[in-house]
Amino acid sequence: MKTVSTTQTSARSSARVTRAPQRPSPYVSSAQTRSLLAGSLAARTERLQADDIVTTEQAAELASTTRVTINAWIAKGRAIGLTQTRRGFRLPKWQFEPGLWDAIPELAKALGTSEGWAMLSFLETPLGGLSGRTPRQAIEQGDTSRVLELASAEGT
């Protein structure tokens, strides 16, 4: 039978105590999740009320078409439609300007989504690859090809 000295036992015990610190959990608590969702809903509601957002009826007037056509365009990724808490969509009216209008379907294809909030978020978020400009600004300034490159990288 082997005997272990108290010095060795103390060294082993302290070695167990001095383990590397535990990494924090990559997951948020349910309370944090509820808070994030509530904040997201509030931000989306506020964005839907902005001056540059129109109803499908107003969008139909801008595009000289019908509300039914606007809804079909949204379904196909031809137009950015933002879902609301109630039925229907609201749309950024600036997307009907020629430079942006031509880029929207290509952007949806490059991103791999036609979901309105995802497209709006991409278009309104400043990117380092665009020297801090938003993709929307870059498209308006004629840099559509660079935006589509970045969207393709984002979509993969």
C-alpha positions, 0 to 999 in steps of 0.5 A: 500500500502506497502512502501519500504525504500531505504535501502531495495531497495539498498540491493535487487539491490546489491543482484541481482548484486552479483549473482554467476559468470556465468560458461563459455560455454562448447562449442567452437566458430566457429573460434575455431572449424575451428582452431581445425580442421585445426590443426587436419588435419595438425597433421594427414597429418604429421603422415601419412608421418612418417617413420612407415606408409606404403601404402596398397601396402607396407603393402601387401608385409609385410603381403605376401598378396594382396592390396585387402586383406589388404583393406578387413582386414581394413574393418573387423577391422583386420588391422589399416587403416588410411584414407587420404584426397585422396583415399586409406589408409596408415597403421602403419607397426609395426602392422604386428609384431606378438604380435601386429598383434594378438592383433589388432582384439581383440583391435577393438572389445574391443574399439567398433570401427575399425576406424583407427585413433581412434585405432591409437590414443588409441595405441599411447596415454600414459595411467595412467592404464599402468604406463604411457606406451602407449598401443602399448608399453604394448602389445609389452612388453606382457601386452596385457590382461591389454590393452584389459581391458582398451580398454573395459572400454574405449569402453563402 
